[in-house]
């Protein structure tokens, strides 16, 4: 069989940090989709639960910025910030899994989810633009 077109570039192996960050960004998108009222199909629910379990199990300190203990410019407050961020990520994982399992999303939980997503997004400098979400969800 003859294939035409440009050959895809060969990418190196993904490291675990890239995979974790991809999972985290996917969970942020899934949380925003739930908050915007997009329906949860069985496939999306299963993906939410699987990603939440993986993030909750594998997320550790220093994932996004490297090992904190090896950097001399890290202060005690910087390490506390890293710990709080790690806890926010784990909280997001628990919240997304709960939504996928059918737990109701009342006003207080909705506000807590919005706050958690905003804090994580700000830390990652992940675009907080909900206007692009429908375009992404059409592809997903």
N, C-alpha and C positions, 0 to 999 in steps of 0.2 A: 504494500500500500504506500502510495506516495503522499507525503504530507507537505503542504505548502504553508508559507507564512513564516513569521519570525519564530525562532526557537526560544522557549522560555529561559531566562537566566537561571543558572544553577545557584541555588541558595545553600548556604552552609547550614549546619545543624542548629536548630533553635536551642537556646539555653533556657533553663527553667525560669529565669527571670522574665524573659520575653513571653513565655506561655502564661505565667501568672498575671502579668500586666494585661495581656490580651483577654484573659478570663475576667479580670476586674473591670475592664472597659466594657466588655460584653454584659456583665451584670449591671453596670450603670445604665446601659441602653435598655436592658430588660426592665429595670426598675422604672425608668422614665416612661416606657411603653405602658406599664401597668398604671402609672399615675395619670397618663393621658387617656386611659380608657380603652386601649387596644385589647381585643379579646385574647384569651389564653387558650390555645389549642393544646392537645395532648403532647405534641412534639415540643412545643415551647415550654410547657410545664416540666417535662422531663429534662430538657436542656437547662432550665433554671435550677432545678434541684441538683443535677449533676455538677454544674459549675459551682453552685454554692457549697456543696460538700467538698469539692476539690480545693476551693479557695480557703474554706475554713480549716481544712486539714493541713494544707501546705503553705499557707501564708505565714511568713516569719519576719522577725525584725530585720530591717536593713534591705528588704527585697528591692525597693525602688531606688535606693540611693547608695547601695554598697554597704559594706560592713562598717558599722558605726564605731566600733572599737579601734579600727585601724587608722582612723582619721584623727590627727592631733587637734584639729580645729573644732571638734565636737565638744560642746559643753554639756553639762548635766541636763540643762533645760532642753537642749537639742535631742538628747536621748529620750527624755520624757515625751517630747513631741512625736518622735518616731513610734514610741510605745502607744500613744493615744491614737495615732494614725492606724497602726496595726489593729487596734481594738475596734476602730470605726469600720475597717474592712471586714473584720469578722462579724460585726453587727449587721452590716449590709448583707452578708451571706446568709445569716439567720433570718433576716427580714424577707429576703427574696425567696428563700426556701419555704417560709411560712405562707407567703402569698400563693406560691405555686401549689401548696398542699391544700389550699382552700380556706385558710384563715381569713376572717373578714378584715377589711382595711377601713377602720373607722377614722374619725377626724384626727385623733391623737396619733395613731399609728401613721397616718398619711403625712402629718406634719413632721414626725420623727424621721420617716423615710426621706422626705424632701430635704430635711436638714442634713442627714447623713450623706446623701448623694451630693449635695452642694459642697460640703466640707471636703469630701474625697475628690470631687471634680476640681475644686479650687487648688488642692494640693498637687494634683496631677497636671494641672493646667489643661484639663480636658475640656473641650468646648461644651458649654452649657446651653447650647442652642437647640431648643425643642423643635424649631421650624424645620430642621433637616431630618428629623426622626421619621416622618412618613416615607420619605424617599429611601432611607436605609431599610425600613421594615418591609418595603416592597421587594427588596432584594433578598432579605433574610426570609 
